[in-house]
Amino acid sequence: MKIAILPGDGIGTEIMAEAVKVLQVLDLDFTLETALVGGAAYEAHGHPLPDSTLNLAKAADAVLFGAVGDWKYDKLDRPLRPEQAILGLRKHLGLFANFRPAICYEQLTHASSLKPELVAGLDILLIRELTGDIYFGQPRGRRVAVDGHFPGAEEAFDTMRYSKPEIERIAHVAFQAARRRSGGQGGKVTSVDKANVLETFQFWRDVVTEVHAQYPDVALDHMYVDNAAMQLVKAPKAFDVVVTGNMFGDILSDEAAMLTGSIGMLPSASLDKANKGLYEPSHGSAPDIAGKGVANPLATILSAAMMLRYTLNQVEAADRIESAVSTVLSAGLRTGDIWSEGTQRVGTREMGDAVVVALSGKTITTRTSDITKS
Ligand code: NAD
């Protein structure tokens, strides 16, 4: 098994170091090969996704990705900005389904901005379509940008588009995920759209309904995106699997992330039709805390666990990592983003070390010297 390791920018390198450490102690037979991506790749090769990185990702069985981006690249032409590397990887690897589980660990119930009773035991799965929608509509590239902006322009536009096969395949993924999560007992899919205003999403609703006929055991309901945004904070546990388009998914997945207390806890997977995938934390490169050694590495470590489970078929190893994370939380260790009174504040490296210790079954002890305070 070959895993491409793409740390990226900002906290990407810090959190990836911890995930790699965890993978290395599992004693599994795989090779890890690292390459530059995002702003780091732009600095070295003049492009956020150089051919060498793309070829490594294509040749690998799975890709573990950190995060990319920094405000300093905001002036670059859009195709050269770090974030384009993610879009390029999704496109070239045929990744169309983004899985974002939002699970509220019992130990972190109080870290959520919602009342504990609303999030205790929360376990929902948001599935975002990745290849269509307004992010890939036409016309692109007809605008003439200067430093990424449009001085003197009277309008700017992007078009929203979905094809029937794109909606069908993501609907199948959602119904199958609901079935799997419920242990064959049915489950529920909520399809989120804006069918009352947008033609694209009336079409989305029609196609999802059509595909649903093949999954009579799974319940389906449709919800407008504005209502979904409201229900996610009002009664999040009422959801099971949520499926939606690229842009609504982008926004709702961050909202769902915050239900669990911190975006620093949430892994994600982007899969192709053969379950090859790119795995990454749900958060970005966090330039505000980069280099301080305080970022939460657990989302990346849990992304590595998802990679073992979904693509590399190492379910037992995935279970071991997830249970080690739970052990570390039970021991009271917290990075700043999930810290609360009575728990022990630790840095990125200590959190990674603690997961490694938990994997070995030893008792967790910590030191706090590697937190650099700014
Ligand atoms: P962000 O997710 O990087 O940060 C949002 C907030 O969450 C910040 O306050 C940050 O400190 C905090 N945060 C994020 N991850 C954390 C972690 N692991 N531990 C503790 N705190 C954490 O989003 P942003 O600030 O909007 O964007 C920063 C840069 O990241 C931008 O350049 C953006 O384009 C890029 N970005 C990249 C990805 C990606 O690589 N997939 C995703 C989103 C944003």
Boltz pocket constraint, residues with backbone or C-beta under 6 A from the ligand:
constraints:
  - pocket:
      binder: B
      contacts: [[A, 11], [A, 15], [A, 66], [A, 67], [A, 68], [A, 69], [A, 70], [A, 71], [A, 83], [A, 86], [A, 263], [A, 264], [A, 280], [A, 281], [A, 282], [A, 283], [A, 284], [A, 285], [A, 286], [A, 287], [A, 288], [A, 289], [A, 294], [A, 295], [A, 296], [A, 297], [A, 299], [A, 335], [A, 337]]
      max_distance: 6.0
